[in-house]
Amino acid sequence: MKKIVALLLGIMLVLASVSAFAEDVKLGQVQYAAHGKQSFAVITAAVQGDTILDAWIDEFQVMSGEGVVGVPNSGETFGANIVGSEDGKVLGSKRVNNAYYSGNMASRGGATQELVTSWTAIEEFAAGKTITELEVFAAEKAGAGADAISGATLTDSVNYLKGIIEAAKVAADVQVGVYTVYNVSGETVKELYITVNETGEKSENLAGEGMEAGACAVVTKCLPNSVDGHHALTFAFTTESGYTGTFDTLSIETAPIYLLSADMMTGATQISFRAPQQN
């Protein structure tokens, strides 16, 4: 509770100091399954443009034990509807019950740091970064576990970060496509573009100075939610020999993209969403 109050006070200070941009600061919130099967997170993000100003994580789980504090009305009709309430089980906030839950983490899993300390590290890592920056980071750190974010010792750190990203998208009213591009064409890719089909807006050259054969890169594309993300984009590349490939029905999604050589093609397009078999 103290954290969310501090978050709201911080936003008020931002609004007071930059009143000309006050209308651009928005709050987004999602319910998100960031950890295991027995809980759900409620994650809030304050966003200006596509930059995350601050974030707040809490998670709720049915718990029982001495000193556990349930959510409001846990002792009333609402609480009576919780399965196992007759055994003292309540739906509780892990943030409110940080000491209790962190003690269980230490005794059962050998944790050396309190839960909220790790959440704070994740929240502070997200602050000041754009949605697309965090999308790229999350894609690159998938499976990294407890080492993904400095100061956070949770194996699900990246999943909590993804929850912040989703909350930020709600606030910014955007959808973001994240594509991990693998160059298996056998050549250096000199040009790589994403074009919005509805407007013709073309990205900068995403290949930069050149994407060497065998290289991999994460690229993103952001669109307003008002635009239908299904088949919204055209993806195109050109290699150093002049060989080209185009896919004009790319959707806003998270997906791998393989840039194929001519002898790898098994269909009509020069890209694949599955790793090709090497000839």
N, C-alpha and C positions, 0 to 999 in steps of 0.2 A: 504494500500500500504506500509506504514511504517513497518507494522508487517511482511509482506512477505519479504521485503528487509532485515529486521533484521534476519528473519529465514534463508535466503540464506547466509547472512554474517556469521551467527552462524555455518552453515554447512561448509563454507569455512575455518573457524577457526579450526573446528574439523578435516577437511581434512589436514590442515597444521600441526596440532599437532600430528596426528596419521596417517601419510602418508602410513604406511605399510598396513593400513586397509582401505585406501581411496576408493578402488573399492567396498567395502561392504556398503557404505552409498548410499542409493537410495531414490528418491522422488516418492511418489505415490499421485494421485489426483483422486477424484471422484465427480460426481454430485449426491447429495443425498437429499431425501425428509425427512428432520429432524423435520420440524415444520409445521403443518397445511397443507392446500391445496393450499395456495396462493403464495407459494414461493419455491425456491430450494436453497440448500446450495452447495457451492464449497469448499471442504475440502481437505487440503494437509497435508501429513505426511512425515517426514524424518525418515528413518529407517536404522538401522545397525543390520544385522542379523535379529532377530525377536523383537528387542528392539526399541521402538519409541523414537527418540531423541528430536523431536519437532513437533508441529502441528499448523495449522492455519485454522481458520474457517471464511468464509464469507457467506452471504446469499443474494439472489436477489429477489426482489419483485416489482411489478408494483405499483408505489406510485404517489401521487400528493399532492402538498402543497407548500407554500412559502419556498424557499430556498432548495428544494429537488434537488440533483445533480443526473442526469441520467448517464448511462454508455456512453462511447464514441459513437458519431454519433447519440445521442438522438435527436439532432436538424436537422438531415439529413434524407436521405431516410430510413435508418434503423428505426429511431424513428417514422417516419410517418406510419410504419407498425404495431405499437403498438396499440391494441384496446383501444380506449379512448384517444388517443394522442391529439385529437382535444379539449379535456377537460383538457389538461395540464398534462396528465398522462405519466410517463416515467418508464422504467425499471431501477431500481437503486440498488446499493449496500447498505445493511444495515450498513455495517462497515463505509463506506464513510458518510452515513447519520445517524450515530449513535445518535447524539444529537436529531435530528428530530424524529427518530423511537423510541428512549427511552422515549421521551416526550409523544408520543402516548401511549406507554406501561403504563406510569404513570397515564395519564389522563383517559384512558379507562379501564385499568386493575388493577390499584393501585400498579404498580411496584415501588419498592423503590431503584432499582439499575439499572445502565445503562446496555444495552445489551452487549456491548463489555467487560465490567468488568466480566460478567458471562462467556462469551466465553473464556476469558483469564484464568479464574479459571479452566475451563474444559481442556483447552490446557495444562496448567501446571500440572494438575492431571495426564494426559496421559503420559507426558514426563518422561522417565526413566523406564517405565513399558513395559513388553512384550505384544505381541498381545494376547497370551493365558490368561495372567493375566487380561487384560481388558475384554476379552470375558467372563470370569468367573464372574467378577465384574458386568458387564452389565446384565448377566443372573440373578444374585442374587438381583440386584437392580431394576429389571423390575417393573414398576408401583410405584416406590418410589417418583416420582415427584421432587419437588424443593429441597428436603432434601437429594438427592442422592449424590451430590458432594459438599463438603465444599467450600463456597465462590461463588457458582453459585445458583442463585435464580430462574432459569428457570424450569418450569414443564417438559420441553423436554430435560433436561440435559443429560439423558441417551441416547436419540436418537442422539444428537450431538456426544456423545462419540462413539456410534455405527458407525457414519460416519467416525470418525477418525480411527476406527478399519478397516473399509473397505478400506480407503485410504492406511493404513499401509499394508494390504494384497496385494494391487496392487504393492506396492514398494517391498515387500518381496517375491512376486510371490508365495504365499501359499494360501491354503484353510484350514479352521478350522472348525471341527465339534464340536458342543457344546451340551452336553447331560445332562439333569437334571434327575438323577437316583433316583427312589423311591423304597425302600426296603419294599415290601408288602408280602414277602415270609413267614413271621411269625417267621423267624429265623435270627440269626446273620450271615451275609455274611462274610466269611473269606477270599475269593479270588475274585477279580474282574479284568478282563484283557480286553484290546483291542489289537487285532492283525491285522497287515496290510496283507491282503490276497496276494498281489503281491509279497511281500518280505519275509513274515513270521516274520517280526519284531514284538516282543511282548512287551507291555508296562510293567512298574513296576506294582506291586499289588496295584490297585487303591482303594482297601478296607482298606488299611493301617493296623491298629491294629484290625480292625473288624468294619463292618457297621451294627449297631444294627437294629433289626426289627423296622420298622416305620421311620427309618432315611432317610434323603435325602441328596444328594451331587451332585455338578456340576463337570463334568469331560470333558476334551477336547482332541481332537486329531488333529494334524496338518500334512498336506501332501503337497508336491509340487503340483503346478497346472498342471504339466506334467503328474501326475497320475490321471486316471479317478476316480473321487470320487463316482461314482455310484456303490453301492454294494462292496465297497472297503475294508470293515472291518469285522472282526469277534468279537462279543461281548460275553463274557463268564463269568459265576459266579458259585461259589460253596459255599454252606452254611455249618454251623458247623456240621450238620448231614451227610454231604456228598452228599446232593441233588445238582444236577448241572443243569445249563441251558445254551444253546448256541444259538446264532443267527448269521449266517455266511454271511448275505447279508446286513449289515448295511452300509448306505451311509454317506458321509460327509454332515451334515445338522445340524440344530438346532432343537432338539426334546426331549420330555420327554421319559424316559424308565422306565417301571414298572417291577420289578423282582417278578414274580408270584410264589405262592405256587402251589403244584400239583392240589389241589382242585379248584383253581381259573382258571386253564387253560381252555380256550374255543376252542383252536386250537392246532396246533402241536408244538408250541414253548412255552418256559417258560418265555418269556418276552412279554410285550405289549407296544404299543405306545399310548394307551388310559387307563385312570383310570379304573380298573376293578370294577365290582360290588362285594361288600363284601358278602360272604356267611354267 
